[in-house]
Amino acid sequence: MAETKVLAFVCNWCSYGGADQAGGQRLKYPAGVRLVRVMCSGRVEPSMVMEAFKGGADGVLVLGCHPGDCHYKEGNYNTQRRMMLLHNMLDQFGIERDRFRLDWVSASEGQRFSDVVTEMYEGVEKLGPLVLHGERVQEVSA
């Protein structure tokens, strides 16, 4: 059985710092979680999330600064609105809603980062591999 793959988009200023702190504290999280560092969660478009699923991710996580703490003022509020709409549409694409999550992690929350990504990974692992149109989505090789 193939390893569960979760792609996490993490903002540079907060969530990536949380990931770095988790590493510094030697906190564990599943190896099947891959991080994509973006300057702001507000830069993550719904099309990027869908492309991640199409490319073989079994789950997608978007992590940003806590509301009110965005380094770009309103980036995380924009993310919250867009991702809420995407979350509500996933069923129409044949993707279980539990395969996607938006959450907030600050640079000082290494333990929270570890907990959130582990919880997401374990939830997606229980769902099993992503199947679209009756076929397992295969990772696109470059």
C-alpha positions in Angstrom: 0.0 0.0 0.0 1.3 3.4 -1.0 2.2 6.0 1.7 -0.5 8.6 2.4 0.5 11.9 0.9 -0.5 15.2 2.5 0.6 18.5 0.9 0.7 21.4 3.3 0.9 25.0 2.1 2.5 27.0 4.9 2.9 30.7 5.1 6.5 32.0 5.4 5.9 34.2 8.5 3.9 32.0 10.9 3.2 28.5 9.9 6.6 27.8 8.5 8.1 29.2 11.7 5.9 26.8 13.6 7.2 23.9 11.5 10.8 25.1 12.1 10.1 25.3 15.9 8.6 21.8 15.8 11.8 20.6 14.2 13.9 22.4 16.7 12.0 20.9 19.5 12.3 17.5 17.8 8.6 17.1 17.7 7.4 14.3 15.5 5.0 14.5 12.6 4.4 12.0 9.7 7.0 11.8 7.0 4.1 11.7 4.4 3.5 15.4 5.0 5.2 17.7 2.5 5.5 21.4 3.0 5.2 24.1 0.3 6.4 27.4 1.7 4.4 30.4 0.4 4.8 34.0 1.4 1.2 34.3 2.6 -1.7 31.8 2.9 -3.5 34.5 0.9 -1.3 33.5 -2.1 -2.8 30.0 -2.1 -5.5 29.8 -4.8 -8.2 27.1 -4.9 -6.8 26.0 -8.2 -3.5 25.2 -6.4 -5.3 23.0 -4.0 -7.1 21.2 -6.8 -3.8 20.8 -8.7 -2.3 19.2 -5.6 -5.2 16.6 -5.5 -4.8 16.0 -9.3 -1.0 15.6 -8.8 -1.4 12.7 -6.3 -2.0 14.3 -2.9 -4.4 12.4 -0.7 -5.0 15.4 1.5 -4.2 19.1 1.4 -3.7 21.4 4.3 -3.4 25.2 4.2 -1.8 26.8 7.2 -1.6 30.5 7.8 -1.1 33.2 10.5 -3.9 33.5 13.0 -6.7 36.0 11.9 -5.6 39.5 12.8 -1.9 38.6 12.7 -1.2 38.4 9.0 1.9 40.2 7.9 0.1 41.3 4.8 -2.9 42.6 6.8 -5.8 40.7 5.2 -4.2 37.8 3.5 -5.5 35.2 5.9 -9.0 36.7 5.7 -9.0 36.3 1.9 -7.8 32.8 2.4 -10.5 32.0 4.8 -13.2 33.2 2.4 -11.8 31.4 -0.7 -11.1 28.1 1.1 -14.5 28.0 2.7 -16.0 28.2 -0.7 -13.6 25.5 -2.0 -14.4 23.3 1.0 -18.1 23.5 0.2 -17.5 22.5 -3.4 -15.2 19.5 -2.9 -18.1 17.0 -2.9 -18.9 18.1 -6.5 -15.4 17.1 -7.5 -15.8 13.7 -5.8 -13.3 14.6 -3.0 -14.3 14.0 0.6 -14.3 17.3 2.6 -12.1 15.7 5.3 -9.2 15.6 2.8 -8.9 19.4 3.0 -8.3 21.6 6.0 -7.5 25.3 6.6 -6.0 26.1 10.0 -3.8 28.7 11.8 -0.4 28.2 13.3 1.9 30.9 14.6 5.7 30.8 14.6 5.7 30.1 18.3 3.4 27.1 18.1 5.6 24.2 17.2 3.5 21.8 19.2 0.3 23.0 17.5 2.0 22.6 14.1 2.9 19.0 15.0 -0.6 18.3 16.3 -2.5 19.8 13.4 -0.4 18.1 10.7 -0.5 14.7 12.5 -4.3 14.9 13.0 -4.8 15.8 9.3 -2.5 13.0 8.2 -4.2 10.4 10.4 -7.6 11.5 9.2 -6.6 11.2 5.6 -4.9 7.9 6.2 -8.2 6.5 7.5 -10.0 7.7 4.4 -7.4 5.8 2.3 -6.0 6.8 -1.1 -7.8 9.5 -3.1 -9.9 7.9 -5.9 -11.2 10.2 -8.6 -13.4 8.9 -11.5 -12.9 5.4 -10.2 -9.1 5.4 -10.4 -6.4 6.0 -7.9 -4.7 9.4 -8.5 -1.1 8.7 -9.5 1.7 11.1 -8.6 2.8 13.1 -11.7 6.5 12.5 -12.3 8.6 15.4 -13.5 
